[in-house]
């Protein structure tokens, strides 16, 4: 196994001379074996080893026993050890994460903190080939794409995985042959975790009934998928450069250039554009990418809302992607006839009716506008301003950008996003308080009228 580990290190350039390696040491067979292997290599590479053990606050006395074990082991080997304790279940509940994900965040934060403290250049973790196979099956069952099916990477940033091409059986045999003791995590034997079900049930069944070398086969498949994914990523980044230009805090994608690429590259172009605004790309799903691509055939003003304040809109020949400021208000309400709708974002009520209607005198900041109902064929909505919005003024014999209307009227930037805009389908009818479209205005020959009332409710 030592030869395999050395081959992995050299193939992926995991170590350099004088590296300071922060090693995640749980006390299990994998991390303990990795400690011994790196200690044996430390003379050749002039390595400095520092171990980090994280007590997740999950297994009580058993976790305390693990902590004591790694403390004794590091003392015996003369390796510095940092112990980090955390209440992972509490953190998971507060952050709406699974215990596994919360634990992972705590561990990697501890590793990075140790890097800062000790001048660490690499973080070594003990994922093995079985972990790779389990990860591939887990992500396959959850519907991951090619990037996800590429599995665990041998090297990611400053994180290295020297055991990634060693099976769990090889690691346990190595420990037995070298009389190395280790701890066993009892939670690894519990089937209430999805990964444990794959480890304890699915993989053994596949080995027994389909392929005795299933772990190696799945690991090799992950490598192939990862290599192809990396190649496609290079093409996608090159294509993105050809498609985009920057404008203030927005990224604009030319729809005509985008359309020259195959759908596979289009998806990657969009994802690469999004990641520039949202590093938490796991929140950008395949469906979000599909919706953004649908903007190629949409009209100006159409907007897609995504997690973390990310937005994509169609503007003439561009799809532009941007991050909505945290303090920006955004709303969209459909307004039926003769029904009062309360817009909680701006604390105003709206009523559209064909009947004469008197607003209660207790209401404040009332606005009323009369429009020509004969010009209406679709639905009414009231919403915040969108990039590309225009309103028709007869005096200009054409459209004026709502943005320019606000600029001309010297409306402060922070107030523009709170101004309600009444729309008929996608047409702007009324920028409330600042101007109404002459396309829908009441005229002398107007037979059928409708009234739009907007007001604030009185404060109690």
C-alpha positions as a printed Julia matrix, in Angstrom:
460×3 Matrix{Float64}:
   0.0     0.0     0.0
   2.93    2.33    0.68
   3.9     2.19   -3.0
   0.34    3.08   -4.05
   0.29    6.08   -1.72
   3.66    7.29   -2.99
   2.46    6.89   -6.58
  -0.68    8.92   -5.82
   1.37   11.68   -4.2
   3.75   11.92   -7.16
   1.07   11.6    -9.87
  -0.93   14.48   -8.44
   2.0    16.55   -7.11
   0.51   16.47   -3.63
   3.66   17.26   -1.7
   6.58   19.63   -2.12
   9.78   20.0    -0.16
   9.35   21.64    3.27
   5.56   21.42    3.22
   3.78   21.99    6.54
   0.99   19.4     6.45
  -2.15   19.78    8.58
  -3.54   16.25    9.02
  -7.16   15.6     9.98
  -6.88   12.87   12.61
 -10.14   11.27   13.72
  -8.55    8.22   15.29
 -10.02    5.8    12.76
  -7.98    3.37   10.67
  -7.78    5.68    7.64
  -6.44    8.8     9.35
  -4.13    6.87   11.68
  -2.64    4.96    8.72
  -2.18    8.26    6.88
  -0.34    9.7     9.9
   2.13    6.83    9.92
   2.61    6.96    6.15
   3.28   10.7     6.11
   5.6    10.37    9.08
   7.62    7.8     7.09
   7.75   10.22    4.13
   8.59   13.27    6.22
  12.35   12.74    5.95
  12.29   12.58    2.14
  10.14   15.7     1.8
  11.32   17.5     4.97
   7.7    17.64    6.08
   6.37   19.25    9.23
   3.27   17.42   10.47
   0.53   18.94   12.63
  -2.6    16.96   13.56
  -6.09   18.37   14.13
  -8.77   16.36   15.92
 -12.4    17.55   15.98
 -14.75   16.35   18.72
 -18.21   16.8    17.18
 -20.11   16.53   20.46
 -22.14   13.62   19.1
 -20.97   10.34   20.65
 -20.4    11.26   24.28
 -17.96    8.95   26.11
 -16.92    7.27   22.84
 -15.87   10.63   21.38
 -13.92   11.41   24.54
 -12.14    8.06   24.19
 -11.22    8.94   20.58
  -9.88   12.29   21.74
  -7.75   10.67   24.42
  -6.49    8.09   21.93
  -5.28   10.66   19.38
  -3.73   12.75   22.16
  -1.71    9.75   23.37
  -0.78    8.75   19.81
   0.49   12.21   18.86
   2.42   12.49   22.1
   4.07    9.11   21.43
   4.99   10.12   17.87
   6.06   13.63   18.81
   3.54   15.3    16.49
   1.79   18.56   17.55
  -1.97   18.17   18.04
  -4.8    20.71   18.09
  -8.14   19.57   19.52
 -11.32   21.41   18.52
 -14.63   20.76   20.28
 -17.97   21.75   18.76
 -21.66   21.15   19.36
 -22.37   19.97   15.82
 -26.03   18.91   16.43
 -26.83   22.41   17.74
 -25.03   24.03   14.82
 -26.86   21.79   12.33
 -30.22   22.8    13.81
 -29.41   26.51   13.8
 -28.12   26.48   10.23
 -30.72   24.01    8.87
 -28.02   21.53    7.84
 -27.65   17.79    8.22
 -25.34   16.72   11.02
 -22.95   15.33    8.39
 -22.75   18.66    6.52
 -22.43   20.7     9.72
 -19.65   18.38   10.9
 -17.85   18.75    7.59
 -17.97   22.54    7.84
 -16.57   22.44   11.39
 -13.73   20.11   10.38
 -12.56   22.11    7.38
 -12.79   25.37    9.27
 -10.61   23.81   11.97
  -8.11   22.64    9.34
  -7.9    26.1     7.75
  -7.52   27.73   11.18
  -4.61   25.38   11.89
  -3.06   26.38    8.56
  -3.06   29.99    9.69
  -1.7    29.12   13.13
   1.12   26.83   11.97
   1.81   28.18    8.49
   0.29   25.11    6.9
   0.76   24.63    3.17
  -1.29   21.44    2.73
  -4.29   19.83    4.42
  -4.22   16.02    4.3
  -7.47   14.1     4.74
  -7.9    10.34    4.67
 -10.6     9.67    2.08
 -10.08    6.26    0.49
 -11.28    4.39   -2.59
 -14.36    3.06   -0.79
 -15.31    6.63    0.11
 -14.99    7.5    -3.58
 -17.27    4.62   -4.63
 -19.83    5.52   -1.96
 -19.77    9.17   -3.01
 -20.37    8.28   -6.65
 -23.34    6.06   -5.79
 -24.73    8.63   -3.36
 -24.6    11.43   -5.91
 -25.91    9.21   -8.7
 -28.97    8.38   -6.6
 -29.52   12.09   -5.9
 -29.33   13.01   -9.6
 -25.95   14.75   -9.84
 -24.46   15.89  -13.13
 -21.04   15.08  -14.52
 -19.21   17.38  -12.12
 -20.82   15.72   -9.12
 -20.25   12.22  -10.5
 -16.54   13.06  -10.78
 -16.57   12.35   -7.06
 -13.84   13.25   -4.61
 -10.86   14.97   -6.21
  -7.33   13.85   -5.29
  -6.33   17.51   -4.9
  -8.58   20.5    -4.35
  -6.93   23.81   -3.56
  -4.56   23.0    -0.69
  -6.38   19.79    0.29
  -4.7    16.48   -0.59
  -5.99   12.89   -0.35
  -3.05   10.46   -0.53
  -5.22    7.39    0.31
  -7.79    7.95   -2.42
  -6.66    4.95   -4.47
  -6.36    2.56   -1.49
  -9.32    0.41   -0.49
 -10.57    0.27    3.08
  -9.48   -3.36    3.23
  -5.93   -2.43    2.17
  -5.79    0.22    4.88
  -6.98   -2.15    7.61
  -4.49   -4.76    6.43
  -1.71   -2.15    6.55
  -2.64   -1.33   10.16
  -2.72   -5.0    11.1
   0.62   -5.75    9.44
   2.29   -2.81   11.21
   0.51   -3.45   14.54
  -1.11   -0.05   14.41
  -4.1     0.38   16.72
  -7.03    2.67   15.92
 -10.53    3.56   17.08
 -13.81    2.41   15.51
 -16.65    4.93   15.18
 -19.84    3.11   16.16
 -21.97    5.49   14.07
 -20.37    3.99   10.96
 -22.28    0.8    11.74
 -25.68    2.49   12.07
 -28.0     2.3     9.06
 -29.89    5.52    9.84
 -27.4     7.51    7.72
 -27.72    7.37    3.91
 -23.99    6.88    3.37
 -23.97    4.03    5.86
 -26.76    2.31    3.95
 -24.62    2.51    0.82
 -21.56    1.26    2.72
 -23.28   -1.53    4.64
 -25.95   -2.68    2.19
 -25.63   -1.44   -1.38
 -21.89   -1.84   -2.02
 -21.69   -5.37   -0.52
 -24.7    -6.42   -2.62
 -23.08   -5.03   -5.8
 -19.82   -6.82   -4.96
 -21.56  -10.1    -4.32
 -24.04  -10.11   -7.18
 -22.52   -8.01   -9.98
 -18.84   -7.16   -9.7
 -16.35   -8.24   -7.05
 -14.18   -5.25   -7.99
 -17.03   -2.73   -7.87
 -15.1    -0.32   -5.63
 -12.18   -0.08   -8.06
 -14.58    0.09  -11.03
 -16.57    2.99   -9.53
 -13.36    4.79   -8.6
 -12.09    4.46  -12.16
 -15.44    5.7   -13.5
 -15.24    8.76  -11.25
 -11.75    9.5   -12.6
 -12.95    9.3   -16.21
 -15.94   11.52  -15.54
 -13.79   14.04  -13.68
 -11.22   14.2   -16.49
 -13.92   14.74  -19.11
 -15.62   17.31  -16.9
 -12.36   19.22  -16.56
 -11.92   19.21  -20.35
 -15.45   20.51  -20.92
 -14.88   23.16  -18.25
 -11.91   24.51  -20.2
 -14.09   24.76  -23.33
 -16.9    26.39  -21.36
 -14.64   29.04  -19.85
 -13.26   29.87  -23.29
 -16.81   30.13  -24.63
 -17.88   32.31  -21.72
 -15.19   34.85  -22.58
 -16.6    35.03  -26.13
 -20.18   35.5   -24.91
 -19.93   37.97  -22.08
 -19.09   41.52  -21.19
 -19.29   43.29  -17.84
 -21.45   46.3   -17.1
 -21.16   47.78  -13.62
 -22.06   44.88  -11.28
 -23.77   42.83  -13.99
 -22.53   40.19  -16.38
 -24.14   40.34  -19.84
 -24.35   37.29  -22.11
 -25.01   37.93  -25.8
 -27.87   35.59  -26.75
 -26.85   35.31  -30.4
 -23.3    34.25  -29.56
 -24.6    31.9   -26.88
 -26.86   30.25  -29.43
 -23.86   29.21  -31.55
 -22.81   26.66  -28.89
 -24.11   23.17  -28.23
 -26.6    22.79  -25.36
 -24.0    20.99  -23.22
 -21.67   24.0   -23.39
 -24.56   26.46  -22.99
 -25.39   24.93  -19.61
 -21.79   25.2   -18.5
 -21.51   28.78  -19.76
 -24.52   29.73  -17.64
 -23.2    27.91  -14.55
 -19.8    29.58  -14.91
 -21.52   32.95  -15.22
 -23.57   32.29  -12.07
 -20.6    31.13  -10.01
 -19.02   34.56  -10.39
 -21.85   35.9    -8.22
 -22.73   32.84   -6.13
 -19.83   30.6    -5.05
 -22.4    28.36   -3.34
 -23.15   26.83   -6.71
 -24.87   23.82   -5.16
 -27.85   26.2    -4.76
 -27.99   26.7    -8.56
 -29.83   23.64   -9.83
 -30.23   22.17  -13.3
 -33.72   23.68  -13.32
 -32.33   27.16  -12.63
 -29.92   26.78  -15.54
 -32.76   25.62  -17.78
 -34.86   28.64  -16.77
 -32.0    31.04  -17.52
 -31.52   29.45  -20.95
 -35.23   29.93  -21.61
 -34.55   33.69  -21.52
 -33.06   33.27  -25.0
 -36.63   33.19  -26.3
 -38.15   35.61  -23.8
 -39.12   39.26  -24.12
 -37.18   42.1   -22.56
 -37.84   42.41  -18.83
 -38.43   38.72  -18.13
 -36.58   37.84  -14.89
 -35.57   34.58  -13.24
 -35.24   34.59   -9.44
 -32.64   32.24   -7.92
 -31.26   31.56   -4.43
 -28.89   33.89   -2.57
 -30.24   37.02   -4.28
 -29.09   35.94   -7.73
 -31.14   37.18  -10.69
 -31.11   36.67  -14.47
 -33.03   38.95  -16.85
 -33.54   39.37  -20.58
 -32.63   42.8   -21.96
 -32.85   43.15  -25.71
 -30.02   40.98  -27.12
 -28.54   40.07  -23.74
 -29.18   37.87  -20.75
 -27.74   39.67  -17.81
 -26.94   38.07  -14.47
 -26.57   40.08  -11.29
 -26.75   39.91   -7.52
 -29.61   41.72   -5.85
 -28.4    43.87   -2.94
 -29.37   42.46    0.45
 -31.44   45.54    1.31
 -33.28   45.68   -2.03
 -37.04   45.15   -2.0
 -38.55   42.93   -4.68
 -42.16   41.86   -5.14
 -44.68   40.74   -7.77
 -48.44   40.48   -7.14
 -51.29   39.59   -9.48
 -54.19   41.99   -8.88
 -57.71   40.63   -9.56
 -60.58   43.04  -10.15
 -62.54   44.22   -7.1
 -60.17   42.62   -4.62
 -58.01   44.56   -2.18
 -54.46   43.2    -2.24
 -52.01   44.11    0.51
 -48.34   44.45   -0.52
 -46.46   43.68    2.65
 -43.04   44.71    1.27
 -44.12   48.36    1.04
 -47.11   48.27    3.41
 -49.59   49.46    0.77
 -52.96   48.2    -0.42
 -54.18   48.09   -4.03
 -57.68   47.97   -5.46
 -58.57   47.8    -9.18
 -62.25   48.22   -9.93
 -64.61   49.32  -12.66
 -66.91   50.83  -10.04
 -66.6    54.3    -8.58
 -65.03   53.85   -5.19
 -64.26   56.26   -2.39
 -61.12   55.59   -0.37
 -61.54   55.75    3.4
 -60.44   59.15    4.65
 -58.32   57.46    7.33
 -56.04   56.09    4.64
 -52.86   58.04    3.94
 -50.75   58.63    0.84
 -53.61   57.73   -1.47
 -53.13   57.54   -5.23
 -55.94   57.08   -7.74
 -55.65   56.75  -11.51
 -58.32   56.2   -14.17
 -57.55   54.1   -17.24
 -59.29   52.98  -20.44
 -60.68   49.49  -19.82
 -61.36   48.9   -23.54
 -57.59   48.54  -24.07
 -57.28   45.71  -21.54
 -57.15   42.07  -22.62
 -54.89   40.44  -20.03
 -53.93   40.4   -16.34
 -52.84   43.15  -13.99
 -49.72   42.86  -11.87
 -47.96   45.23   -9.55
 -44.26   44.81   -8.98
 -40.89   46.43   -8.49
 -38.9    47.92  -11.34
 -37.0    45.62  -13.7
 -34.05   46.36  -15.89
 -35.29   47.42  -19.34
 -38.73   48.64  -18.17
 -40.17   51.37  -20.45
 -43.25   53.51  -20.31
 -45.0    55.21  -23.27
 -45.45   59.0   -23.26
 -47.31   60.69  -26.1
 -45.3    63.88  -25.61
 -42.16   61.92  -26.48
 -43.89   60.01  -29.28
 -42.33   56.87  -27.86
 -41.05   55.0   -24.84
 -38.95   56.28  -21.98
 -36.89   54.04  -19.76
 -38.27   53.95  -16.22
 -34.68   54.18  -15.0
 -34.25   57.45  -16.9
 -37.58   58.71  -15.58
 -36.28   58.25  -12.03
 -32.99   59.92  -12.92
 -34.74   62.94  -14.51
 -36.99   63.3   -11.46
 -33.97   62.94   -9.15
 -35.49   60.03   -7.26
 -32.86   58.66   -4.82
 -31.5    55.27   -5.81
 -32.6    53.62   -2.54
 -36.22   54.75   -3.12
 -36.51   53.65   -6.75
 -36.7    49.97   -5.84
 -39.69   50.58   -3.55
 -41.84   52.38   -6.13
 -44.75   50.12   -7.16
 -45.24   49.68  -10.9
 -48.62   48.67  -12.31
 -48.4    46.45  -15.4
 -50.8    45.05  -17.95
 -49.17   41.8   -18.98
 -45.56   43.02  -19.58
 -46.5    46.65  -20.36
 -45.83   49.33  -17.77
 -49.09   51.22  -17.2
 -48.26   53.37  -14.19
 -45.14   54.19  -12.22
 -47.13   55.05   -9.14
 -46.68   58.68   -8.17
 -44.43   59.49  -11.13
 -46.24   58.93  -14.41
 -48.8    56.83  -16.31
 -48.59   55.39  -19.81
 -50.57   57.29  -22.44
 -51.38   53.97  -24.13
 -53.93   53.24  -21.41
 -54.95   56.74  -20.4
 -58.57   57.78  -20.2
 -59.69   59.76  -23.25
 -62.85   61.67  -24.15
 -64.16   58.76  -26.21
 -63.45   56.22  -23.45
 -66.64   54.26  -22.77
 -65.4    51.82  -20.14
 -63.15   52.98  -17.37
 -61.41   51.34  -14.46
 -59.96   52.85  -11.34
 -56.71   51.95   -9.63
 -56.41   52.96   -5.96
 -53.21   52.59   -3.94
 -52.96   53.68   -0.31
 -51.24   53.17    2.99
 -53.17   51.72    5.89
 -53.36   54.0     8.93
 -50.85   53.3    11.72
 -52.47   52.22   14.95
